[in-house]
């Protein structure tokens, strides 16, 4: 099929590569424009743009799709379908209707649960034990279109958002390819989403990243793994008379009790409002991620220390 692919971050790259490997003709790739990034604030192309250029594909990076000229250019490509993965721009109706079969989106949840910007993080932070990927036909709402295909994926007790991201990206890429044969033959069955079970995955606010040890251990654990690796849940310690921020990247539930935020052994086990948890991997400001035992060799914290 003649396809327009629309995507921006790492999550979308496996889908683009899977479509090419399946033999589909990607006539153009739309991605967000290069943005200033890094310490030097140099312009950096999106992961999708880099992958598309490596494959020798036409790449288009408009700031918006609302003007008539951009819409005419899109329609003139003569594509049979637009396949969308975390593109980041609202698609106006002329774009939605600009191909023979319409536009289809890969979403990282089992819709209608976790519509919105951060479905992977929110699923883990809520303590969900299962999520998945959905292929839906795009309409003008926010993730409200009819669902065509879904695949369920379990969430392991200590799984981080980064690990789930990679798993869903791979599953979603296969599902997107599987949608194209029935789409071409006219047998793809897309059904309206149910009216119950709707939840919204709001964009992660940096204020959510500070750890509150007074909360139950399970809730703290879910927040740590749901925000790992980015932006990273954090707490403070006092080191050489100064407060230093430390990110918690991996944790697991552990037995123990004490005042919330108290270090209760020499293995980085910390008491919470209910129960305790042990930090497995942490990262000091300006340093690389490190295992808890390596961290403790450089920062010898004693049992009874209060983690701010």
Backbone torsions as a table, in degrees:
resi	resn	phi	psi	omega
1	UNK	NA	151.4	173.6
2	UNK	-84.8	117.3	-171.1
3	UNK	-125.0	142.5	164.3
4	UNK	-101.8	127.3	177.7
5	UNK	-104.8	135.8	-177.9
6	UNK	-130.4	114.6	-179.0
7	UNK	-168.0	166.1	-176.5
8	UNK	-133.6	-57.2	-170.4
9	UNK	-85.9	-178.4	178.5
10	UNK	-53.1	-37.1	-177.0
11	UNK	-56.3	-30.4	-175.3
12	UNK	-85.6	-17.3	-173.5
13	UNK	-63.0	-44.6	178.9
14	UNK	-58.4	-35.5	179.2
15	UNK	-66.0	-43.2	177.8
16	UNK	-60.6	-46.6	-178.6
17	UNK	-66.5	-35.1	179.1
18	UNK	-67.0	-39.3	178.2
19	UNK	-63.5	-41.6	178.2
20	UNK	-66.7	-42.2	-179.4
21	UNK	-64.8	-27.8	179.8
22	UNK	-81.0	-3.9	174.8
23	UNK	94.1	9.0	179.3
24	UNK	-78.4	151.3	-178.4
25	UNK	-93.6	107.7	177.6
26	UNK	-89.2	102.8	-173.1
27	UNK	-78.8	-20.2	176.5
28	UNK	-164.2	150.9	174.5
29	UNK	-119.9	124.3	174.8
30	UNK	-100.2	135.1	178.2
31	UNK	-147.3	161.8	176.9
32	UNK	-62.5	147.0	179.1
33	UNK	-61.3	155.8	174.9
34	UNK	-55.1	141.7	-178.5
35	UNK	-122.8	153.0	174.6
36	UNK	-67.2	132.6	-177.5
37	UNK	-153.1	162.0	178.6
38	UNK	79.5	176.8	-176.9
39	UNK	-64.3	-34.9	-179.8
40	UNK	-83.7	-3.3	-178.7
41	UNK	52.7	37.5	175.3
42	UNK	-79.4	148.8	179.2
43	UNK	-66.1	133.8	-177.5
44	UNK	-125.9	129.3	177.3
45	UNK	-71.3	149.6	178.8
46	UNK	-67.2	157.6	176.1
47	UNK	-55.5	-38.8	179.2
48	UNK	-66.4	-42.9	178.5
49	UNK	-60.9	-42.9	179.5
50	UNK	-62.2	-44.9	-179.4
51	UNK	-65.3	-39.4	-179.0
52	UNK	-66.5	-42.4	179.5
53	UNK	-66.1	-37.1	176.2
54	UNK	-62.4	-29.8	179.1
55	UNK	-87.7	0.1	178.4
56	UNK	75.4	27.6	-177.6
57	UNK	-93.5	155.2	173.4
58	UNK	-70.4	126.6	-179.4
59	UNK	-117.8	130.4	178.1
60	UNK	-121.0	133.9	-175.9
61	UNK	-130.3	60.3	179.6
62	UNK	-68.8	150.0	176.8
63	UNK	-69.2	-32.1	179.8
64	UNK	-154.7	166.4	-177.5
65	UNK	-118.1	15.2	-174.4
66	UNK	-85.3	-17.9	-177.7
67	UNK	-84.4	152.5	-172.7
68	UNK	-63.1	-35.4	-177.8
69	UNK	-64.6	-42.4	178.3
70	UNK	-65.1	-38.2	179.8
71	UNK	-67.3	-38.8	177.4
72	UNK	-64.9	-40.2	179.6
73	UNK	-63.9	-40.2	178.7
74	UNK	-61.9	-49.6	-177.8
75	UNK	-64.2	-36.0	-177.9
76	UNK	-66.2	-15.8	178.5
77	UNK	-69.0	-18.8	174.8
78	UNK	64.8	36.9	-178.2
79	UNK	-80.2	155.3	176.2
80	UNK	-85.8	-26.8	179.8
81	UNK	-158.1	154.1	171.3
82	UNK	-110.2	127.4	179.4
83	UNK	-110.2	122.2	-168.5
84	UNK	-118.6	132.6	176.5
85	UNK	-141.0	105.7	175.1
86	UNK	49.5	49.0	-177.8
87	UNK	-70.9	-48.2	175.8
88	UNK	102.4	-2.9	174.8
89	UNK	-118.2	144.3	174.1
90	UNK	-68.7	134.4	179.0
91	UNK	-96.7	111.9	177.6
92	UNK	-68.6	165.4	-174.1
93	UNK	-56.9	-41.1	178.1
94	UNK	-59.1	-29.3	176.3
95	UNK	-76.6	-43.8	179.0
96	UNK	-58.3	-34.7	-178.2
97	UNK	-98.9	9.9	-170.8
98	UNK	-86.0	3.9	175.2
99	UNK	-129.0	168.3	-175.4
100	UNK	-60.1	-45.1	-174.2
101	UNK	-101.8	-12.1	-179.0
102	UNK	104.7	-168.8	-177.1
103	UNK	-112.8	138.8	-177.2
104	UNK	-128.2	136.8	-173.5
105	UNK	-117.8	138.1	170.7
106	UNK	-93.3	119.0	-179.1
107	UNK	-117.9	139.1	-172.7
108	UNK	-87.9	54.6	172.5
109	UNK	-163.7	172.5	174.2
110	UNK	-93.6	87.7	-177.3
111	UNK	-57.1	142.4	15.3
112	UNK	-91.0	7.8	176.3
113	UNK	-73.9	133.1	177.2
114	UNK	62.7	54.1	164.0
115	UNK	-68.4	150.9	173.4
116	UNK	114.7	-162.0	-163.4
117	UNK	-80.5	-29.3	-171.2
118	UNK	-130.5	57.9	-175.1
119	UNK	-66.8	-32.6	-178.4
120	UNK	-69.4	-49.7	-179.5
121	UNK	-64.2	-43.4	-176.1
122	UNK	-67.0	-34.9	178.5
123	UNK	-62.2	-44.3	179.8
124	UNK	-70.2	-43.5	-178.8
125	UNK	-62.8	-28.3	178.4
126	UNK	-82.8	-6.3	-179.7
127	UNK	82.5	17.4	178.4
128	UNK	-61.6	142.9	177.6
129	UNK	-101.7	-2.0	180.0
130	UNK	-150.7	143.2	171.1
131	UNK	-145.6	-150.1	179.6
132	UNK	167.9	-163.3	177.6
133	UNK	-129.1	148.4	-179.9
134	UNK	-131.5	140.6	168.3
135	UNK	-104.0	120.9	180.0
136	UNK	-126.8	152.2	172.9
137	UNK	-79.8	124.3	-175.8
138	UNK	-72.6	138.6	168.8
139	UNK	-126.0	-165.1	-174.7
140	UNK	-85.3	0.2	177.8
141	UNK	-89.4	179.2	178.3
142	UNK	-90.3	97.8	179.0
143	UNK	56.4	38.3	-175.5
144	UNK	-105.3	-3.2	-173.8
145	UNK	-69.3	164.5	178.9
146	UNK	-63.5	142.1	-177.3
147	UNK	-92.9	132.7	-176.0
148	UNK	-102.6	-41.8	179.5
149	UNK	-142.8	150.1	175.2
150	UNK	-142.2	152.0	173.0
151	UNK	-139.5	128.4	-177.6
152	UNK	-85.1	144.9	179.3
153	UNK	-137.2	125.7	178.2
154	UNK	-72.9	151.2	175.4
155	UNK	-110.3	113.3	-179.6
156	UNK	-68.5	155.6	-173.5
157	UNK	-57.3	-33.3	-177.9
158	UNK	-110.5	10.8	-177.6
159	UNK	-65.4	136.8	177.8
160	UNK	-93.4	166.2	177.8
161	UNK	-62.3	-35.2	178.2
162	UNK	-63.7	-41.8	178.9
163	UNK	-67.9	-41.7	179.1
164	UNK	-67.3	-37.9	176.2
165	UNK	-53.6	-49.4	-177.1
166	UNK	-67.4	-38.7	179.7
167	UNK	-65.0	-43.8	-179.3
168	UNK	-70.4	-33.9	178.0
169	UNK	-62.2	-41.4	179.2
170	UNK	-69.3	-45.7	179.0
171	UNK	-63.1	-41.6	-178.7
172	UNK	-65.9	-35.9	178.6
173	UNK	-62.3	-43.7	178.4
174	UNK	-65.0	-40.3	-178.1
175	UNK	-65.8	-37.4	179.4
176	UNK	-64.3	-42.1	176.9
177	UNK	-63.1	-41.5	-179.3
178	UNK	-64.5	-22.5	-179.1
179	UNK	-77.4	-20.2	-169.1
180	UNK	-77.5	-35.1	179.6
181	UNK	-63.6	-50.7	176.3
182	UNK	-66.7	-28.3	176.3
183	UNK	-64.1	-44.7	-179.0
184	UNK	-65.9	-35.3	-177.9
185	UNK	-86.6	-5.6	179.9
186	UNK	81.7	17.7	-177.6
187	UNK	-111.3	7.1	179.2
188	UNK	-70.5	119.2	-174.7
189	UNK	-94.9	106.5	-179.6
190	UNK	-109.4	118.7	-173.8
191	UNK	-113.5	143.3	-180.0
192	UNK	-57.5	145.3	177.2
193	UNK	-69.9	144.7	177.0
194	UNK	-66.8	156.5	-179.1
195	UNK	-80.4	-13.9	178.5
196	UNK	-106.3	161.0	-179.5
197	UNK	81.2	13.7	-178.9
198	UNK	-79.9	127.6	171.4
199	UNK	-134.2	158.3	-176.9
200	UNK	-118.7	131.5	-179.2
201	UNK	-97.5	86.1	-178.4
202	UNK	-63.6	150.9	175.9
203	UNK	-55.8	141.9	-178.8
204	UNK	-68.2	127.5	176.1
205	UNK	-93.8	134.1	-178.5
206	UNK	-59.4	-25.2	178.6
207	UNK	-65.9	-19.9	179.9
208	UNK	-75.7	-12.5	-171.5
209	UNK	-79.9	-18.9	-179.6
210	UNK	-73.4	129.7	-176.8
211	UNK	-78.2	133.1	174.9
212	UNK	-108.6	100.8	-175.2
213	UNK	-68.7	-12.2	179.0
214	UNK	-75.6	-11.1	178.2
215	UNK	-79.8	159.9	177.2
216	UNK	-57.0	148.2	-176.7
217	UNK	-56.9	-40.0	-179.9
218	UNK	-61.4	-41.0	179.6
219	UNK	-66.5	-41.9	178.2
220	UNK	-64.4	-43.4	179.0
221	UNK	-59.6	-44.2	179.3
222	UNK	-63.5	-37.3	179.4
223	UNK	-68.4	-42.0	179.8
224	UNK	-60.6	-50.1	-176.6
225	UNK	-74.4	-28.4	178.1
226	UNK	-71.6	-22.4	-179.6
227	UNK	-106.5	11.9	179.8
228	UNK	-104.3	129.4	9.0
229	UNK	-90.3	-15.6	-175.4
230	UNK	-125.3	137.0	-2.0
231	UNK	-79.9	-9.6	-179.5
232	UNK	91.4	116.7	174.7
233	UNK	-69.4	144.8	-173.5
234	UNK	-139.5	160.4	173.6
235	UNK	-140.8	176.6	-179.3
236	UNK	-119.8	147.7	170.6
237	UNK	-126.9	160.6	175.2
238	UNK	-100.5	123.6	-175.9
239	UNK	-136.1	119.6	-179.0
240	UNK	54.4	40.5	177.0
241	UNK	78.5	5.3	-179.0
242	UNK	-123.9	151.8	176.1
243	UNK	-84.9	130.7	179.6
244	UNK	-125.2	134.3	179.1
245	UNK	-84.8	134.7	178.7
246	UNK	-126.5	130.8	175.8
247	UNK	-87.8	138.5	173.5
248	UNK	-100.1	115.4	-174.7
249	UNK	-102.0	-28.9	177.4
250	UNK	-143.2	145.3	179.4
251	UNK	-151.6	170.0	173.3
252	UNK	-150.5	151.3	-179.5
253	UNK	-67.8	145.1	-178.0
254	UNK	-145.6	156.3	177.2
255	UNK	-80.6	157.6	179.5
256	UNK	139.2	158.8	-179.1
257	UNK	-146.4	158.5	179.9
258	UNK	163.7	-178.9	176.2
259	UNK	-63.3	136.9	-178.0
260	UNK	-51.9	132.0	179.7
261	UNK	89.7	2.0	-178.1
262	UNK	-89.2	132.9	173.8
263	UNK	-74.0	122.0	-170.9
264	UNK	-110.3	3.2	173.0
265	UNK	-159.5	-169.5	-179.0
266	UNK	-100.0	20.1	-179.8
267	UNK	-118.3	18.0	179.7
268	UNK	66.2	41.1	172.7
269	UNK	-93.2	130.9	-172.2
270	UNK	-125.2	134.8	177.8
271	UNK	-75.0	141.4	176.8
272	UNK	-117.9	-177.7	179.3
273	UNK	-58.4	-35.2	172.2
274	UNK	-136.5	118.8	178.7
275	UNK	76.1	-165.1	-178.8
276	UNK	-146.5	169.0	175.2
277	UNK	-142.9	155.2	178.9
278	UNK	-111.5	129.3	177.7
279	UNK	-79.5	131.0	-177.2
280	UNK	-100.2	-38.8	-178.5
281	UNK	-141.6	134.8	-178.4
282	UNK	-136.1	172.3	178.9
283	UNK	-147.6	118.4	174.5
284	UNK	-76.1	157.5	-179.8
285	UNK	-58.2	126.6	178.0
286	UNK	77.9	4.2	-178.7
287	UNK	-114.1	170.3	177.2
288	UNK	-82.3	160.4	173.6
289	UNK	-60.7	144.3	-179.5
290	UNK	-146.8	153.9	177.3
291	UNK	-66.7	157.5	-175.8
292	UNK	-59.5	-41.7	-178.2
293	UNK	-66.2	-36.0	176.3
294	UNK	-66.6	-42.0	177.8
295	UNK	-59.1	-44.1	-176.8
296	UNK	-70.5	-23.3	175.0
297	UNK	-68.7	-32.5	179.4
298	UNK	-90.8	-23.5	-179.7
299	UNK	-130.1	85.4	-175.6
300	UNK	-72.5	93.6	179.1
301	UNK	-93.3	137.0	-178.8
302	UNK	-96.7	153.4	173.6
303	UNK	-56.1	135.2	-177.4
304	UNK	102.1	-12.7	177.5
305	UNK	-64.3	138.3	176.3
306	UNK	-91.1	121.7	176.7
307	UNK	-87.5	112.1	-166.7
308	UNK	-53.3	NA	NA
